[in-house]
Amino acid sequence: MDIKAAVVTVSDRASAGKREDLSGPTAVRILEEAGIAVLETAVVPDDVRAIAEAVQTVAYEEIDLVITTGGTGITPQDYTARAMDPLLRFDIPGIAEAIRAKGVEKGVPGALLSRGRAGVMVGGRNRTLVINLAGSVGAVEDGMEVIIPVLEHAVEQMRGGDH
């Protein structure tokens, strides 16, 4: 696959060096195993501005896909979904719905509480698919199971490919 990706981990503790980031490296590993080049990574706190700036920054150089991990829940400090408001030109609800359904299917009823989104960000002539995953290793693995099979087609479509 000729796809360039970036991964942004959203975690107050990981960004402060108080906890090792496990979900971001898991996303990187799975993407690379699928033949996708991961060119950028970042770890940021659960802050709307920090999240939005990190996603925009890593997507700057014609990145096709940005995966975020963390900050998708319903606690008062989960801001990832809100940070997507000014970034996403449009949502792709089927991806987020399928990711939540996969979690439930795997025996994690709390997956329904994820507010993770998927959509397309447009910067100049570049279009970037942005997908929010929950911050656990299991959630990233489950989400990637949903994403990887459709990724090549999605990127072709964003680039203007035919159906």
C-alpha positions as CSV (number, residue, x, y, z in Angstrom):
1,M,0.0,0.0,0.0
2,D,1.3,3.4,-0.9
3,I,-0.1,5.1,2.2
4,K,1.7,7.5,4.5
5,A,0.5,7.7,8.1
6,A,1.0,9.4,11.4
7,V,0.0,8.4,14.9
8,V,-0.9,10.8,17.7
9,T,-1.3,9.5,21.3
10,V,-3.5,11.6,23.6
11,S,-2.6,11.1,27.2
12,D,-1.9,13.4,30.1
13,R,0.3,10.9,31.9
14,A,2.2,9.7,28.8
15,S,2.8,13.3,27.6
16,A,4.1,14.1,31.1
17,G,6.4,11.1,31.2
18,K,4.5,9.4,34.0
19,R,3.4,6.5,32.0
20,E,4.8,4.6,29.0
21,D,2.8,5.1,25.8
22,L,1.7,1.6,24.7
23,S,-1.2,2.3,22.4
24,G,0.7,4.6,20.0
25,P,3.5,2.1,19.3
26,T,0.9,-0.6,18.9
27,A,-0.8,1.4,16.2
28,V,2.6,2.1,14.5
29,R,3.5,-1.6,14.6
30,I,0.1,-2.7,13.1
31,L,0.3,-0.1,10.3
32,E,3.8,-1.0,9.4
33,E,3.0,-4.7,9.4
34,A,0.3,-3.8,6.9
35,G,2.8,-2.1,4.6
36,I,1.9,1.5,5.6
37,A,4.7,4.0,6.2
38,V,4.4,5.8,9.5
39,L,6.3,9.0,9.1
40,E,5.3,11.0,12.2
41,T,4.3,10.3,15.8
42,A,3.4,12.5,18.7
43,V,2.3,12.3,22.3
44,V,0.1,15.2,23.6
45,P,-2.0,15.9,26.7
46,D,-5.8,15.7,26.7
47,D,-6.3,19.3,25.7
48,V,-8.4,20.4,22.8
49,R,-5.9,22.8,21.4
50,A,-2.9,20.4,21.8
51,I,-4.8,17.6,20.1
52,A,-6.0,19.7,17.2
53,E,-2.5,21.3,16.7
54,A,-0.8,17.9,16.8
55,V,-3.2,16.3,14.2
56,Q,-2.7,19.3,11.9
57,T,1.1,19.3,12.4
58,V,1.6,15.6,11.6
59,A,-0.8,15.8,8.6
60,Y,1.1,18.7,7.1
61,E,3.3,16.8,4.7
62,E,0.7,15.0,2.6
63,I,-0.1,12.3,5.2
64,D,-3.0,10.1,4.1
65,L,-4.0,8.8,7.5
66,V,-3.8,10.1,11.1
67,I,-4.6,7.6,13.8
68,T,-5.2,9.1,17.3
69,T,-5.3,6.9,20.4
70,G,-6.8,8.0,23.7
71,G,-9.2,10.7,24.9
72,T,-12.3,9.2,23.3
73,G,-14.2,8.4,26.5
74,I,-16.8,10.2,28.5
75,T,-14.7,11.4,31.4
76,P,-14.4,15.2,31.9
77,Q,-10.9,15.2,30.5
78,D,-11.6,13.3,27.3
79,Y,-11.3,15.9,24.6
80,T,-10.3,14.1,21.4
81,A,-13.8,14.1,19.8
82,R,-14.2,17.8,20.5
83,A,-10.8,18.6,19.0
84,M,-12.0,17.1,15.7
85,D,-14.8,19.7,15.4
86,P,-12.7,22.4,13.6
87,L,-10.6,19.8,11.7
88,L,-12.9,17.4,10.0
89,R,-14.5,18.6,6.8
90,F,-16.9,15.6,7.0
91,D,-17.4,12.6,9.2
92,I,-17.4,8.9,8.1
93,P,-19.7,7.5,10.8
94,G,-19.6,3.9,9.5
95,I,-15.9,3.6,10.5
96,A,-16.5,4.8,14.1
97,E,-19.6,2.7,14.4
98,A,-17.8,-0.5,13.1
99,I,-14.9,0.1,15.6
100,R,-17.4,0.4,18.5
101,A,-19.2,-2.7,17.3
102,K,-15.9,-4.7,17.1
103,G,-15.2,-3.8,20.7
104,V,-18.6,-5.0,21.8
105,E,-18.2,-8.2,19.7
106,K,-14.9,-8.9,21.4
107,G,-16.7,-8.7,24.8
108,V,-16.0,-5.1,25.8
109,P,-19.5,-3.5,26.3
110,G,-17.8,-0.3,27.4
111,A,-16.7,0.2,23.8
112,L,-20.1,1.8,23.2
113,L,-19.0,4.7,25.4
114,S,-16.3,5.7,23.0
115,R,-16.9,9.0,21.3
116,G,-14.1,8.3,18.7
117,R,-14.8,9.8,15.3
118,A,-13.5,9.2,11.8
119,G,-13.6,11.7,9.0
120,V,-11.6,13.6,6.4
121,M,-9.6,16.7,7.1
122,V,-8.8,18.9,4.1
123,G,-5.7,21.1,4.1
124,G,-5.1,22.9,0.8
125,R,-5.2,20.1,-1.9
126,N,-4.3,17.4,0.6
127,R,-7.0,15.2,2.1
128,T,-6.3,13.2,5.3
129,L,-8.3,10.4,6.8
130,V,-8.4,10.9,10.6
131,I,-9.5,8.1,12.9
132,N,-9.8,8.2,16.6
133,L,-9.2,5.1,18.6
134,A,-9.5,4.5,22.4
135,G,-6.3,4.5,24.3
136,S,-5.9,0.9,25.3
137,V,-3.7,-1.6,23.4
138,G,-6.8,-3.9,22.9
139,A,-8.9,-1.0,21.5
140,V,-6.1,-0.1,19.1
141,E,-5.8,-3.8,17.9
142,D,-9.6,-4.1,17.5
143,G,-9.8,-0.8,15.7
144,M,-7.0,-1.6,13.3
145,E,-8.8,-4.9,12.5
146,V,-11.7,-2.8,11.2
147,I,-9.5,-0.1,9.5
148,I,-6.8,-2.0,7.6
149,P,-9.1,-3.9,5.2
150,V,-10.8,-0.7,4.0
151,L,-7.8,1.7,4.1
152,E,-6.5,1.3,0.6
153,H,-9.9,1.9,-0.9
154,A,-10.6,4.9,1.4
155,V,-7.3,6.5,0.4
156,E,-8.0,5.9,-3.3
157,Q,-11.4,7.5,-2.9
158,M,-9.9,10.6,-1.1
159,R,-7.4,11.0,-3.9
160,G,-10.3,11.1,-6.4
161,G,-10.4,7.5,-7.5
162,D,-13.4,5.9,-9.1
163,H,-15.8,3.6,-7.3
